[in-house]
């Protein structure tokens, strides 16, 4: 049950990654109706909602294994064993969905695809991308940069963005709040920043996490391959290069207390998720990461500029949860203030090298 995050996720990636086709698998345990979200995006994004495993493009024998475990779950009394089985079903469903979705997209001639969750957003790495605030206000900025690198790569062997499959490490954002004026910085007055994880949460933790993938599905093989939620096609997708080398980053947001609960989530009971929210949400305070908390936030101004207030309010209706002082964590300022971006390092930037090469070729 993640529809509140899905509202922001679609809008963000529509604007920054030119999202135009979306396939959603609604977990059998979900109780939320996705139709209101699907309806408002008609004409802008082609959204397919798959409601059960029978929509998958895989050998029925594989699905039978998943279904057999699902049917036995109610009879398992040991909650630890039951939780493990539930988690295994969740992961297997996700892997087979990735395979089936990729094959479906191949069949309708789609290419670049993002394989991330609704609490994850692709952003620029400001260390390698100049003027991130203005770039993020441009429609399709992240996708256009990816295409530019793929088309004009002059750094053979120096970029993980050369091939058809790109694995990017995730950077985790905690649940610590910022001062109100920092949270609202650069956000249009009619938008409530507390309902959007890309605007509200700015405290980054030091450690990085297993990667996620963006891939040109038209150039990969999926049938009979080992699929992973963190590396898509294991035999064809390289490892992530690491946060200090990736041109893009994937922000993973713990989110608010309300968003993290997910009552029907297969990955743990409500009580255990409450403790996990607190433990994970405070890591950024104990082990702070680099000053990169604001790389994502500038999308909202560009989105509003494109759609105007009336359509923005319609498309973003139902996003997130309002600020709740009873559950929210303490407010803490970041040393970088209200504009936290890693300093640009042009000598290390692959994009800079490409543009220099193109400029030299034009001059010649």
N, C-alpha and C positions, 0 to 999 in steps of 0.2 A: 504494500500500500504506500505508494510514493508519488501520488498524483500532484501533491503540492510542490514537490521539487521538479516534477516533469514540466510544469508550466514555465518555470524559469529556464530549464535546460533546453527546451525547444526554441524559445525566443533567443537565447544567447547563441546557440549554434546556427540557427537560421541566419542571424546577422553576421556572425564572425566567420563561420565555416561554410556559408552558402548551403546549408542543409535544405534539401528539396525533396528527399524521399526518406521516410522513416518507417521501420518495422518494429512494432512493439509486441513482446510476448507477455500476456497478462497471466501471472502465476495463478494456478488453480485455487490457491488459498486467499487470493486478493478479494476484497469486498468493495472496492471502489469502482465507480463507473467512469470510464475514460471518454465516453462519447462527447460530453460537453467540451473537452479539450480538443478532441479530434475535429469536431464540427467547426470551431472558430478558426482553424487553420486551413480549412478547405479552400482550394484555389491558390494557396501559398506553398503548402507542403503536402505531398501525396503520402498519407499515413495509412499503413496496413496494421490492423490489430489482430494478432493470432491469439486464440483463446484456449487452445489445448495442444497437446503434443501431436495430435493427428495432423496438424498443419505442417509438421516437420518433414523435410526431404531426406529421410534416412531410412535404413533398413528397419522394418517393423520389429525385428528381433531385438534391436537395441532399445527401442521404446518399451518393449515388453518387460525388460529388466527393471527399468525405472518404475513402470506402473506396478509391478509386483511388490517392490519395496513400499510404494505409496499405499497400497492396499493393506499391507501388514502393519503400518504405523499405529493405528488405533489400539492394536492388541499388545503393544510393547509397554510394559509398566515401568521399567527402569528409565527414568527421565534422561539420564546421561546417554544411554544407548539410543533412545528415541531422538534426542537432539542431534547425535552424530549421524543417524540415518537421514534425518530431515535435512541436515547440512549437505550430506552426500547427494541427495536428490536435487537440492538447489543447484549445486555445482554442475551435476550431470545435465540437468535441464538447460543451464546456461551454455554449456559447451555445445550441446546438440542444437540449441537455438542459433548459436553463432554459425555453425556449419550450414544449417538450413537457410538462414537469412542470407548468408554469403552466396549460396547457390541460387537462391531466388533473385538476388540483385544481379548476378551474372546473367541470368535469363532475360532480364529487362534492360541489359546493356548499361548498367551503372558501373562506376569506377571507384573513386576514392570514398572510403567508408570509415566511420569512427566506431570503435568497439569499447565504449566506456559506459559507466553507470550514471544514474541521474544525480548522484552527489559528486560527479567529476566533470571538470570543464577544461578544455584545451586553451592555453594562454601562450603569449609570447614570453620568451626568456629575455628580459630587458638587458642582460649582459651582452647579448649578441644582436639585438634588434634595436635600432635607433628610433627615438621619439615614439615610444610605445603609446602614450596617451592619445596622440593624434592618429596613429595607425589603428588603434582599437575603435575609433569613431568612424572608420571607413567600412562600408559594407563588404563582407567577404574577405576581410583583411588577412586572416590567418590562412584560409584556403588559397587565396591569391599568392601569398608568400610561398606556400608549399609548391604550387605550380611553377612559380618563378624559379625556385631552386631546382626542381626536376627538369625544367626546360633548359636552363642556362648554367647548370652546375659546372663550375671551372675548378673544382677542388677535388678531383677524383681521388677516392680513398680517404678523404678527410671528413666525410659526412655520412651519417647513418640515414640521410634522407635521399640517397641516390637510388635505392631500389623500390620495389613494389610494396614492401612491408616495413613499417617503422614502429619500433617499440620504444616508448617514452616512459621514463620513471615518473612516479607520482610524488608530489609534495603535499604533505598533510597540513591542513589548517585546523587549528584548535577551536574551541568554543568560547574562548575568552573574548569579552566585549571590548570595544574601543570607546573613547569619549564620544559623546553624541555628535559633536561638531566634526569629528574625523569620519564617523560613519556616514554622515550626510554630505561630506565634501564632494562637490561635482555632480550631485544627484539632483535632477529636477524636483521642484518643490512638491508636485503632486504625486511623486513616487515615494512609497514607504521603504527605505533601504533595509529595514529590519526583516522584511519578507523575502529578501534575496541573499542567498549565501555568498554570491560574488561581490556583494556590496557590504555586507555586515561583518564577515569574519576575515581578519587581516593578520592574525598572529600565526606565524609559520613555525613548525618544529624543525629541529636539526636533521633528523633521520629522513631518508627517502624510502619509498616502498616499491614493491614489485610493480613492474610496468603495465601499461595497457597499450593497445595497438591502434594505429590508423593504417589502412592498406588499400591498394588498388585491387579490388577483388577480381577484376577482369584478367589479371596476370598471375593469379594463384590457383592452386588445385586444392580442393577440399574433400572430395570423396575418398574415403579410405585413409585419410591423414589424421594424426593425433592433434586434437584441438585443445587449446588452453585458454582460459579466461585472461591470462596475463601475457601471452605471447602468440595468440591466435593459432597459426599453423606452425607447430614447433620446428618442423624440418625446413621451413622456408622463411621464417621471420627471425632476424638477428636479435641478440640481447640488447637491452637499452645501454646507451653509452654513459648515462649518468647525468645528474642535474647540472654539473659544471660544464657539460659538453653539448647538451641538447639545445637546439634552436627554439623548440617549443617545450612547454612543461604541461603536465596534467595536474591541476589542482584537485585534491581530494578533500572535501569538506565534511568534518564531523557534523556540523550544523547545530541547530538549536536542540534543546532537550525534547521538544515536541516532535521535531522531524526525526530524531534518532530513535525514538521508541518503536515505531513500526510494529504495532501490536501483532500482526500476523507474520512477522519475519521468521523465516525458518532457522535463523542463525542464533537463536537464544531467547530465553524467557525475558519478560519485561523487567524483572528485578535485576537480572544479570546485565541487561542492556543499560539500566540506570547507572550501575557501577562502572560499566565500560565507558559510558558517555563521560562521566566525570574523570576517569583515569586518562582516556585518550584526549579529552578536551583540554586538559591542563598541561599536557606534555610541552606545548609551545612556551609555557612559562618556565618550566624546569630546564628544558633544553631548546632554547630559541634558535631558529634558523636564520638565514640571510634576510636582508630588508627587501622583501619582494611582495609584500601584502597587497599592493594596489595594481598589479599588472592586469587584472581582469576587469576592474570596476568601470573603466571608461566606455565600455560597450553600451551602457544604458543611455548615455547622452546621444550617441549616434543613432540608436534604435528609436528614440523619441523624435529626433530630427527627421528620420525617414517616415515614421508612421503618424506623427502628431499625437496630441494628448488623447483625443477620443478613441482612436484605434489602439493606442498603447494600453489604455485602461481596459479595453475589451480583451486584447490578446494576453494581458498579464493578470487578468482576474483570477483570484484564487491561489495566487503564488504564496508559498510559505506560510508562516505563522507570525502574528504580530508580536512585538516585544512583550515579554512577560517577566516582570521584575521578580516574581517569586521563584522562577526557575532559571533565569539568566545568570551567567557567571559574572564575576567582578569585572568592572571596567578598568583597563590598564592602557596607558599610553605607550606607543612604540617610540624608540629613540629617533626614528626618521620622521616622526610627525604625521601629517595627513597625506603625504605623497611618497609612499615607500616603494622605490624601484631600485634594483641593483644597478650600479654605475655601468654605463655602456663602455665596452672594451673593443674598439674597432679593429685592433690588430689581431684579435682572436675571432672575429666575426666571419663566418663563412659567407654570409650574405654580402658583407662588405667586399670580400674577395671577388665574388661573382660580379658585383656592380663595377668594381675597378677593371676587371677583365673586359666587360662589355664596353666600358668607356674607352679603353685602349683600342679595342677592335674598331669602334666607330671612328676614333681619331685617325687610325691608320687608313 
